[in-house]
Amino acid sequence: MKKEDIPFLNQLAEAFEEAEEKLEQAYKDKNHEMFDKSKKFILQVQKKIAEVVK
């Protein structure tokens, strides 16, 4: 991992936290569409983090 990747990873982590909050709210509201969108976004963030860490 390069030093210049750290800000990018921080940004991804913040996006991950925000998406988790939206996922939780969608679950509470039984909003299936928002739940699916949030879940997909979280999976995309995880994939990006894995790519940078390699």
Contacts in CASP RR format, 6 or more apart in sequence:
PFRMAT RR
TARGET T0000
AUTHOR 0000-0000-0000
METHOD contacts of the structure
MODEL  1
MKKEDIPFLNQLAEAFEEAEEKLEQAYKDKNHEMFDKSKKFILQVQKKIA
EVVK
1 52 0 8 1.000
1 53 0 8 1.000
5 52 0 8 1.000
8 52 0 8 1.000
9 49 0 8 1.000
9 52 0 8 1.000
12 45 0 8 1.000
12 48 0 8 1.000
12 49 0 8 1.000
12 52 0 8 1.000
13 49 0 8 1.000
15 41 0 8 1.000
15 45 0 8 1.000
16 42 0 8 1.000
16 45 0 8 1.000
16 46 0 8 1.000
16 49 0 8 1.000
19 38 0 8 1.000
19 41 0 8 1.000
19 42 0 8 1.000
19 45 0 8 1.000
20 38 0 8 1.000
20 42 0 8 1.000
22 34 0 8 1.000
22 38 0 8 1.000
23 35 0 8 1.000
23 38 0 8 1.000
23 39 0 8 1.000
23 42 0 8 1.000
25 31 0 8 1.000
25 34 0 8 1.000
26 32 0 8 1.000
26 34 0 8 1.000
26 35 0 8 1.000
26 38 0 8 1.000
27 35 0 8 1.000
END
